[in-house]
Amino acid sequence: MKKKFDCVEMKNEIQRKLQAEYEGLTLEERKRKMDKELSASPILGPMYRRLMGKRAGDAELKVAEEPGEYKTSE
């Protein structure tokens, strides 16, 4: 039996986990946390800093204050 994969549900689950992780943080605190995590990543960090044109910890992030909820049609 083939298992059905729902990429929209996976995205929603990841979004719920991130929302819980950032709960209670201000928008500025969220930006700093994401910047720190991206910059510290051994895989994404160098590319992130290069694309942002900044040193580690100096990059500016755009953060949505409220997440969207996507649904699939059934």
C-alpha angles and dihedrals in degrees: 000000000000117000115230114234118207109194092185091056090048090052091048092050092050090047091052091051092049092047090053090048093052096040112131095017121118119238090258091050090050091052092050092047093050092045092050093048094047094045092049094051111109090211104036100026101079093044092045093052092045093050092046090047092227142107122261110292095015100085119114119226131202109221127187111228095211123032121232122235117223124197134191122228115244 
